[in-house]
Amino acid sequence: MATYATNSRRKNIAEQLGYSADAKLVILHADDLAMAHSVNQASFVALDQKAVSSASVVSHKSFYMWISNRIGGIPEQNEQFPFP
């Protein structure tokens, strides 16, 4: 049985995303979704335009159902955010 030496290493995140190993990447995240209506509007514009790919929801009762209803209209996001 032949044994071969391999020079394998795990790809870093940049390489896994198709960039060079030394590429500098910026991650943009929409924070405080549900904080206020203006934040919700701006966050969903950014999400819809693919300017950001993630958001975190602040549990604020007055906007919770608005966010729940808004995400319910996006099937691929509905699985990620299983609101009642």
C-alpha positions in Angstrom: 0.0 0.0 0.0 1.5 3.3 -1.1 1.4 6.3 1.3 1.4 9.8 -0.2 2.4 12.9 1.7 -0.1 15.7 1.3 0.4 19.3 2.0 -3.3 20.0 2.8 -4.5 22.7 5.1 -7.9 23.9 5.9 -9.1 26.9 3.9 -9.8 30.0 5.8 -13.2 31.7 5.6 -12.0 34.1 2.8 -10.9 31.1 0.7 -14.1 29.2 1.4 -16.0 32.2 0.0 -13.9 32.3 -3.1 -11.4 35.0 -2.2 -7.7 34.8 -1.8 -6.3 33.6 1.6 -5.1 37.1 2.5 -8.3 38.9 1.5 -9.8 41.3 4.1 -13.5 40.8 4.4 -16.1 43.1 6.1 -19.2 41.6 7.7 -22.2 43.9 7.9 -25.0 43.0 10.3 -28.2 44.9 10.9 -28.4 45.2 14.7 -31.4 46.0 16.8 -34.2 45.0 14.4 -37.6 45.8 16.1 -36.1 48.8 18.0 -38.2 51.3 16.1 -40.1 51.5 12.9 -37.4 53.5 11.2 -34.8 50.9 12.2 -37.1 48.1 10.8 -37.6 50.0 7.5 -33.9 50.6 7.0 -32.9 47.1 8.0 -35.3 45.5 5.6 -34.1 47.8 2.8 -30.5 46.6 3.5 -31.6 43.0 3.7 -33.7 43.1 0.6 -30.9 44.8 -1.4 -28.4 42.2 0.0 -26.3 45.0 1.6 -26.4 42.9 4.8 -27.2 39.2 5.2 -28.1 39.0 8.9 -30.0 40.9 11.5 -30.7 40.5 15.2 -34.1 41.2 16.7 -34.5 43.2 19.9 -37.5 41.8 21.8 -39.6 45.0 21.9 -43.3 44.2 22.4 -44.7 47.0 20.3 -42.8 45.9 17.1 -42.6 42.2 17.7 -45.7 41.3 15.7 -44.7 43.7 12.9 -41.4 41.9 12.5 -43.1 38.5 12.8 -45.5 39.4 10.0 -42.8 40.9 7.9 -40.6 37.8 8.1 -43.5 35.6 7.5 -43.8 37.0 4.0 -40.3 35.8 3.2 -40.4 31.9 3.0 -36.6 31.3 3.0 -36.2 33.5 6.1 -39.3 32.1 7.8 -37.4 28.9 8.6 -34.5 30.8 10.1 -36.9 32.9 12.3 -39.7 30.6 13.5 -41.9 33.3 15.1 -45.3 32.2 16.4 
